[in-house]
Amino acid sequence: MNLVQSRHRPAARGIAGLSEAVVDLSAVRDNVRTFRRLVPQDVMAVVKADAFGHGAVPVARAAIEAGATWLGVARADEALQLRAGGLTTPILTWLYDAAELMLLGDVDVDVSVSTIAELQRVASIPSVHCVHLKLDTGLHRAGSAPDQWIELTRAAAHYEALGAVTVRGIWSHLSHGDSADAVHSMRQLQLLRTGVSLARRAGLRPSVVHLANSAGAITLDAPDCDLVRIGAGLYGIDETGIGLRPAMRLMSKLAQVRRIHAGEGVSYGHDHIAPRDTTVALVPLGYADGIPRVAAGQASVLCRGVRMPVIGRIAMDQLVVDTGDLAVEPGEPVTIFGDGSHGEPTARDWAGWAGTIPHEIYCGIGSRVPRRYEAVSDGPAPSRAGAGPSDTAWEGNR
Ligand SMILES: *Cc1c(COP(=O)(O)O)cnc(C)c1O
């Protein structure tokens, strides 16, 4: 094949096509069901940041199939993406600007409101918005300061009486949600309870009160809350040991294999010098794909059932593993991380090597890595003529 021809080949089968993030939607469904079994509240599936890198629309659909009744996203554009993807479930977004409010109202997305200025902005939009008033109970990020809460709830009751807004929810966010120490969380729950009763006194009748994230849902007993906002837990980040299943596995294939001699250096700067003759193999994933560069020297991957150390610096597009004396071949599958059940590292292992949390590993998997979905639906097989049983779907490069 000459150069001109190869330049016109579809890019999807190039080296980058050797890698994929496989998302098992049955794990997402199982994780939602685990929370539904363990906590009395309804589940808001938090699919911000493209569902922690897993793909917002497919994950949202799976979560709803398993019984989630709300979707939560940080940003307005994420909420619009869910509506564009055909999701009709109630959605709450907590970061938006004035220009986005009109669009959110048009597609019936609830917005968080922390201040009177925000409330006035929302009320000035003709399409009636459902709002969730946010009380700062200790995180000191967004939310109404407690000493402004009475004024905010009175103003909200005023606008509600005018038909300009509907106060559907009252909420707050935990500062120590992932910690076993429940003292902060209990204090925050007490403050939220006070906030709710003050809101009622102002005439508001919110239908949902919510506070806890994934870990807080398990560690904090809050029978007066209606929803728990489950992010990490959806993806199998199991902070409280309740048997969640990691949903994503990051796969690649060896792009090249070669022998090197003792004393030869590998990758930029020769940080690694081969202590003996060995075989090295190229994996076509690098820090642009979310492989943390700082994990070099500690990380390993699984190939042929064997852990192979990542050697030398992790580059933008590729990394090198030492295969020892195993006679591996180009094209052999490599698991970068998975649920650990076959001896592969987990996202939590990578987080440990990189000094971070699994959330950041998942969110960091770059847009060059295509997502492929397994177990797309639990539901009845599609009845459309010619639509075969499909348990795999490509979302393509995003
Ligand atoms: C991300 C987020 C959540 C989900 O938290 P997890 O610990 O991932 O379950 C819930 N609420 C808010 C406001 C968030 O930003």
The ligand as an SDF file (V2000), in Angstrom:
LIG
                    3D

 15 15  0  0  0  0  0  0  0  0999 V2000
  -19.9730   14.7180   42.3270 C   0  0  0  0  0  0  0  0  0  0  0  0
  -21.0790   15.0510   43.2290 C   0  0  0  0  0  0  0  0  0  0  0  0
  -21.8430   14.0380   43.8200 C   0  0  0  0  0  0  0  0  0  0  0  0
  -21.4830   12.5760   43.7120 C   0  0  0  0  0  0  0  0  0  0  0  0
  -20.5220   12.2910   44.6810 O   0  0  0  0  0  0  0  0  0  0  0  0
  -19.8460   10.8280   44.7480 P   0  0  0  0  0  0  0  0  0  0  0  0
  -18.9710   10.8960   45.9310 O   0  0  0  0  0  0  0  0  0  0  0  0
  -19.1030   10.6990   43.4590 O   0  0  0  0  0  0  0  0  0  0  0  0
  -20.9650    9.8770   44.8490 O   0  0  0  0  0  0  0  0  0  0  0  0
  -22.9420   14.3940   44.5640 C   0  0  0  0  0  0  0  0  0  0  0  0
  -23.2730   15.6880   44.7270 N   0  0  0  0  0  0  0  0  0  0  0  0
  -22.5530   16.7040   44.2000 C   0  0  0  0  0  0  0  0  0  0  0  0
  -22.9540   18.1040   44.4310 C   0  0  0  0  0  0  0  0  0  0  0  0
  -21.4270   16.4220   43.4390 C   0  0  0  0  0  0  0  0  0  0  0  0
  -20.7100   17.4190   42.9200 O   0  0  0  0  0  0  0  0  0  0  0  0
  1  2  1  0
  2  3  1  0
  2 14  2  0
  3  4  1  0
  3 10  2  0
  4  5  1  0
  5  6  1  0
  6  7  2  0
  6  8  1  0
  6  9  1  0
 10 11  1  0
 11 12  2  0
 12 13  1  0
 12 14  1  0
 14 15  1  0
M  END
$$$$
